[in-house]
Amino acid sequence: MFMNNGPQPFSNIRLIDFSRVVSGPYATSQLAMLGADVIKIESPEGDEARRMAPTSELSEGSMSPAYRAMGINKRSVALDLKNPDARAAAERLILSADIVIENFRPGVMKRLGLGYDLMATKKPELIWCSISGFGQTGPRADSPAYDVRLQAMSGLMSITGFPDHGPSRAGYAVVDASTGMAAAFAVASALFQREKTGRGQQIDVPMLDTALSHMAPTVAEWTIGGHVPKLAGNQGTSGRPTANAFPCRDGTILLACNTERQFKGLSNVIGMPNLPEDPRYQDWPSRKANENSLREIIEKRFAEHSAVTLEDLLEKAGVPASRVRDIPSAIADSQVTHRGLMADVEGGSVVGAPFSFAWGGPSIKTSAPKIGQDTESVLKEVGLSELEIKSAMS
């Protein structure tokens, strides 16, 4: 494994994080793992994500699993921004920083007297990233946005699900997470740009734009090919009849069998090495034309094996495949443990960065903070007096 010694990319970079729930906190967690000093500004009640859990027990103490996963390496400052003294403290923090990330509705920060236009006049080199559902301008700019709404609006749900059951949302907040990663990339790009120009930047990251960007190849099926993508179930994008999910004795195997060599490997695994010589299955067009009978053959043979056994046999035969794992099985995989992807924090473990550096790479150093646990120490760092701190916290 690579060692993470040496300076990190964003060491000595301060980021003031006004974001909450998922998209913004996910973005700032990525930058925090790369060394940014992320100061999370939240209300005295705390970020809604602190209570975002499937059961009340899991959100006990306003420390939900979701919040713990996205709160790593951050410090928490609790301020009621309705309080003028709290807003003054927030402004002091902003002007001490390199980056601000917020995901309020457009115009909220301006109404608080903390908008980009005003702050940039006082600190032109400031990098300001606004995350929202639809962007800072446009006919939907003020419309409320949640991940599932954007999954529907972006067309993502129109291709997710089965024709006989209808559309389905993805099993996690995929638009929130992808928007967070897009925001982190945009901020990193702006920092690089500032190194060359000395100028700050205003960044606008809409969830709708991000969702469509992540589906760019699929969108092009329509914009370039004139084909409207439909619900595909578990069918692979190749359209091969052997790029799909198949039941086995105790689970499901997802095949990505797309080449002649792989089809020969699959035929050997199911004990039918001569299957590629059958005129019905001798090439991909004939296999597609006889997809139903081919599927029956595969399902009958798969029913004789466990998912674990089949996965092993298919891998040895050079056929891309995986049993459908649940989350506990996924993170227990030997590849995941070898990579050291999971990191121990207070309350359990969380997923780290999806990449590594030879040196100075991402790391998790501290667990998610309790509400406002760093308020006094952080405000002292930016020069507030004891009386100013007391007023800001009241």
C-alpha positions in Angstrom: 0.0 0.0 0.0 1.1 3.6 -0.6 2.2 5.5 2.4 0.5 8.8 3.2 3.5 10.6 4.6 4.4 14.1 3.5 2.4 17.2 2.9 -1.2 16.7 1.6 -2.5 18.7 -1.4 -4.7 21.0 0.6 -2.7 21.4 3.8 -2.8 25.0 5.0 -6.0 25.5 3.0 -9.0 26.6 5.1 -12.5 25.8 4.0 -15.6 27.2 5.6 -18.4 24.7 5.2 -22.0 26.1 5.4 -23.4 23.0 3.7 -25.7 20.4 5.2 -27.4 17.1 4.5 -25.4 15.2 1.7 -24.1 16.9 -1.4 -22.1 19.7 0.3 -20.9 17.6 3.3 -19.8 14.8 1.0 -17.8 17.4 -1.1 -16.1 18.9 1.9 -15.3 15.4 3.4 -13.3 14.6 0.2 -11.3 17.8 0.6 -10.9 17.2 4.3 -9.3 13.8 3.6 -6.8 15.6 1.4 -5.7 18.0 4.2 -8.1 20.9 4.0 -8.9 22.5 7.4 -12.7 22.2 7.1 -14.7 24.3 9.6 -18.3 23.3 9.5 -20.8 26.0 10.4 -24.1 24.6 11.6 -27.0 25.8 13.5 -27.2 25.1 17.3 -29.6 22.2 16.4 -27.0 20.8 14.0 -26.9 19.6 10.4 -30.1 17.6 9.5 -27.8 14.8 8.4 -27.0 14.2 12.1 -30.5 12.8 12.5 -30.7 11.1 9.1 -30.9 7.5 10.0 -33.3 4.6 9.4 -34.1 4.3 13.2 -34.1 6.9 16.0 -31.6 4.8 17.9 -29.0 5.3 15.1 -29.4 9.0 15.3 -28.9 9.2 19.1 -26.9 12.2 20.2 -27.3 13.7 16.7 -24.5 11.5 15.5 -26.1 9.4 12.8 -24.0 6.9 10.8 -24.5 9.1 7.7 -23.2 12.2 9.5 -20.2 10.2 11.0 -19.3 9.1 7.4 -19.3 12.7 6.1 -18.0 14.5 9.2 -14.5 13.1 9.3 -11.6 15.5 9.7 -13.9 18.5 10.3 -14.3 20.9 13.1 -17.8 22.1 14.2 -18.8 25.7 14.9 -22.4 26.2 16.0 -23.8 29.6 15.2 -27.3 30.9 14.9 -27.0 33.1 11.8 -30.1 35.0 12.8 -28.0 36.6 15.5 -26.0 39.6 14.2 -23.0 38.8 16.4 -23.0 35.2 15.0 -23.1 36.6 11.5 -20.2 38.9 12.3 -18.3 35.9 13.6 -19.2 33.9 10.4 -17.9 36.8 8.3 -14.6 36.8 10.2 -14.3 33.1 9.5 -15.1 33.5 5.8 -12.4 36.2 5.5 -9.9 33.9 7.1 -10.5 31.2 4.6 -9.5 30.1 1.1 -12.8 28.4 0.2 -16.4 28.7 1.1 -18.9 25.9 0.2 -22.6 26.3 0.8 -25.8 24.6 -0.4 -28.5 27.0 0.8 -31.2 28.0 -1.7 -29.9 30.7 -4.1 -29.9 34.1 -2.4 -29.9 32.9 1.3 -26.3 33.9 2.0 -26.8 37.3 0.4 -29.8 37.9 2.5 -27.7 37.1 5.6 -25.2 39.7 4.5 -22.6 37.0 3.8 -23.0 36.7 0.0 -20.2 36.1 -2.5 -20.4 39.5 -4.1 -19.8 41.3 -0.7 -17.2 38.9 0.6 -15.2 38.9 -2.7 -14.8 42.7 -2.4 -13.1 42.2 0.9 -11.1 39.1 -0.2 -10.8 38.9 -4.0 -8.9 35.6 -3.9 -11.7 33.8 -2.2 -13.1 30.7 -3.9 -16.8 30.3 -3.4 -18.7 27.2 -4.3 -22.5 27.1 -4.3 -24.3 23.8 -4.6 -28.0 23.8 -5.4 -30.7 21.7 -7.1 -30.9 23.8 -10.3 -28.2 26.4 -10.2 -28.1 30.1 -9.1 -30.1 31.3 -12.1 -32.9 30.0 -14.3 -36.6 29.4 -14.0 -36.2 26.6 -11.4 -33.4 28.3 -9.4 -35.7 28.7 -6.3 -37.3 25.3 -6.5 -36.6 22.9 -3.7 -34.5 19.9 -4.6 -33.8 16.5 -3.1 -31.8 13.7 -4.5 -34.9 11.6 -5.5 -36.5 14.5 -7.3 -33.4 15.0 -9.3 -33.2 11.3 -10.1 -36.6 11.6 -11.6 -36.1 15.0 -13.4 -32.7 14.0 -14.9 -34.0 10.9 -16.7 -32.1 8.6 -14.4 -35.2 6.9 -13.2 -36.4 6.4 -16.8 -33.6 3.9 -17.4 -33.5 2.4 -13.9 -35.9 -0.5 -13.2 -37.7 -3.2 -15.1 -40.3 -2.8 -17.9 -42.8 -5.0 -16.0 -42.3 -3.1 -12.7 -41.7 0.4 -13.8 -39.0 3.0 -12.9 -37.0 2.8 -9.7 -34.7 5.2 -7.9 -31.1 4.2 -7.3 -30.5 2.5 -3.9 -28.5 5.4 -2.6 -28.4 9.2 -3.0 -26.5 9.0 -6.2 -27.1 12.5 -7.4 -26.2 14.0 -4.1 -22.9 12.1 -4.0 -22.0 12.7 -7.6 -22.7 16.5 -7.1 -20.5 16.5 -4.1 -17.7 14.9 -6.0 -18.2 17.4 -8.9 -18.0 20.3 -6.4 -14.8 18.9 -4.9 -13.3 18.6 -8.3 -14.4 22.2 -9.2 -12.9 23.6 -6.0 -9.6 21.8 -6.6 -9.6 23.2 -10.2 -10.2 26.7 -8.9 -7.4 26.4 -6.4 -5.0 25.4 -9.2 -6.3 28.3 -11.3 -5.7 30.7 -8.4 -2.1 29.5 -8.2 -1.6 30.6 -11.8 -3.7 33.8 -11.7 -4.0 34.9 -8.1 -7.8 35.4 -8.7 -10.6 33.9 -6.8 -13.6 32.2 -8.3 -17.3 31.8 -8.0 -18.5 28.2 -8.7 -22.1 27.2 -9.4 -22.7 23.4 -9.1 -26.3 22.3 -9.8 -27.5 18.8 -9.0 -29.5 18.6 -12.3 -26.4 19.5 -14.4 -24.3 17.0 -12.5 -26.8 14.1 -13.0 -27.0 14.8 -16.8 -23.2 15.1 -17.0 -22.7 11.7 -15.3 -25.1 10.2 -17.8 -23.4 11.8 -20.8 -22.9 8.6 -22.8 -26.6 7.6 -22.3 -27.8 11.2 -23.1 -25.8 11.0 -26.4 -27.9 7.9 -27.4 -30.7 10.4 -27.9 -28.9 13.6 -28.9 -26.6 11.9 -31.4 -28.2 8.6 -32.1 -31.9 9.5 -31.9 -32.6 6.6 -29.6 -34.5 7.2 -26.4 -33.0 5.0 -23.7 -35.6 2.8 -21.9 -35.7 0.8 -18.7 -33.0 -1.8 -18.9 -33.4 -3.9 -15.8 -30.0 -5.6 -15.2 -29.1 -5.7 -18.9 -25.6 -4.5 -19.5 -25.0 -1.5 -21.8 -23.5 -3.9 -24.4 -26.9 -5.5 -24.9 -25.3 -8.9 -24.9 -27.8 -11.6 -23.6 -25.0 -12.8 -21.3 -24.5 -9.4 -19.8 -27.3 -9.6 -17.3 -28.2 -11.0 -13.9 -28.9 -14.7 -13.4 -30.3 -16.5 -10.4 -28.3 -19.3 -8.9 -28.8 -21.7 -6.0 -28.6 -19.1 -3.2 -28.4 -15.7 -4.8 -27.8 -13.8 -8.0 -24.8 -13.6 -10.3 -24.3 -10.6 -12.5 -22.5 -11.5 -15.7 -20.6 -9.1 -17.9 -19.8 -11.7 -20.6 -19.2 -9.7 -23.7 -16.5 -11.3 -25.9 -16.2 -14.6 -27.7 -13.4 -15.7 -25.3 -15.6 -14.9 -22.4 -18.5 -16.8 -23.9 -16.3 -19.9 -24.3 -15.3 -19.5 -20.7 -18.9 -19.3 -19.6 -19.7 -22.4 -21.7 -16.9 -24.3 -20.0 -18.1 -23.3 -16.5 -21.6 -24.5 -17.1 -20.3 -27.8 -18.5 -21.2 -27.2 -22.1 -17.9 -26.5 -23.9 -19.6 -27.2 -27.3 -22.2 -24.5 -26.8 -20.5 -22.0 -29.1 -20.7 -24.5 -31.9 -24.5 -24.7 -31.7 -25.9 -22.7 -34.6 -28.3 -20.9 -32.3 -25.4 -19.6 -30.2 -22.5 -19.4 -32.6 -22.3 -15.6 -32.7 -23.8 -12.6 -30.9 -26.6 -12.0 -33.3 -27.8 -15.6 -33.1 -27.5 -15.5 -29.3 -29.6 -12.4 -29.2 -32.2 -14.0 -31.4 -32.3 -17.0 -29.2 -31.8 -15.1 -25.9 -34.7 -16.9 -24.1 -33.4 -20.4 -24.7 -29.9 -19.4 -23.8 -31.0 -17.9 -20.6 -32.9 -21.0 -19.7 -29.7 -23.0 -20.2 -27.6 -20.7 -18.1 -30.2 -20.6 -15.3 -30.6 -24.4 -15.2 -26.8 -24.8 -14.8 -26.4 -21.9 -12.4 -29.1 -23.5 -10.2 -26.7 -26.3 -9.4 -24.1 -24.0 -7.8 -23.8 -21.5 -5.0 -23.1 -17.9 -5.8 -19.7 -18.1 -4.1 -18.7 -21.2 -6.1 -19.9 -19.7 -9.4 -18.1 -16.4 -8.8 -14.9 -18.3 -8.2 -15.3 -20.6 -11.3 -16.2 -17.7 -13.6 -13.3 -15.6 -12.4 -10.8 -18.4 -13.1 -12.4 -18.8 -16.5 -11.8 -15.2 -17.3 -15.5 -14.3 -17.3 -16.3 -10.9 -15.6 -18.9 -11.7 -13.0 -19.9 -11.1 -9.4 -22.4 -12.3 -7.0 -24.8 -9.6 -5.8 -23.4 -8.7 -2.4 -25.0 -6.9 0.4 -23.1 -4.0 2.1 -21.5 -6.2 4.8 -20.2 -8.6 2.2 -19.0 -5.9 -0.1 -16.8 -4.2 2.5 -15.5 -7.6 3.8 -14.2 -8.5 0.3 -10.4 -9.2 0.3 -9.8 -6.5 -2.3 -11.4 -3.9 -0.1 -9.5 -4.9 3.0 -6.2 -5.0 1.0 -6.8 -1.5 -0.2 -7.4 -0.3 3.3 -10.5 1.6 2.1 -12.3 1.4 5.5 -11.1 3.5 8.4 -11.9 3.1 12.1 -13.6 6.1 13.7 -15.7 6.6 16.8 -18.7 4.4 16.6 -17.4 2.0 13.9 -15.8 2.5 10.5 -16.3 4.7 7.4 -15.3 4.6 3.7 -12.2 6.6 2.9 -11.1 8.2 -0.3 -11.5 6.2 -3.6 -7.9 6.7 -4.6 -4.4 6.7 -3.1 -1.2 8.7 -3.6 2.4 7.5 -3.4 2.8 10.1 -0.7 0.8 12.9 1.0 -2.4 11.2 0.1 -5.9 11.2 1.6 -6.3 10.1 5.2 -8.8 10.1 8.0 -7.4 11.6 11.2 -10.4 12.6 13.3 -13.9 11.4 13.8 -17.0 13.5 13.1 -17.4 16.3 15.7 -20.3 16.8 18.1 -22.4 19.9 17.5 -20.4 23.0 18.1 -17.5 21.2 19.9 -14.9 23.5 18.3 -16.8 26.8 18.4 -14.7 28.6 21.0 -11.3 27.4 19.9 -12.0 28.2 16.2 -13.4 31.7 17.0 -10.3 32.4 19.1 -8.1 31.5 16.1 -9.6 34.3 14.0 -9.2 36.8 16.8 -12.5 37.1 18.5 -12.5 38.2 22.1 -14.1 36.3 24.9 -17.0 38.8 24.9 -17.4 38.5 21.1 -17.4 34.8 21.3 -20.0 34.8 24.1 -22.2 37.1 22.1 -21.8 35.1 18.9 -22.8 31.9 20.8 -25.8 33.4 22.6 
